[in-house]
Amino acid sequence: MDKEYGEMCSAYNNLPTELIIDFYFVFKQKIDNKQLSHAMKFELALLKEAAKKRGILLKDF
């Protein structure tokens, strides 16, 4: 894991749980609707990792 990934993950770790979940589903929806680029999938991975550390499993539907 590189330093940049760790810093981003730490930033998400500081967010309230509800906001992590909301961000994940909004980003996912916008990527699926092509309102955001597929490069944003990196952010989804970071959000999933932050949620996982709290015992929350985010699934793709």
Rosetta blueprint (number, residue, H / E / L):
1 M L
2 D L
3 K H
4 E H
5 Y H
6 G H
7 E H
8 M H
9 C H
10 S H
11 A H
12 Y H
13 N H
14 N L
15 L L
16 P L
17 T H
18 E H
19 L H
20 I H
21 I H
22 D H
23 F H
24 Y H
25 F H
26 V H
27 F H
28 K H
29 Q H
30 K H
31 I H
32 D H
33 N L
34 K L
35 Q L
36 L L
37 S L
38 H H
39 A H
40 M H
41 K H
42 F H
43 E H
44 L H
45 A H
46 L H
47 L H
48 K H
49 E H
50 A H
51 A H
52 K H
53 K L
54 R L
55 G L
56 I L
57 L L
58 L L
59 K L
60 D L
61 F L
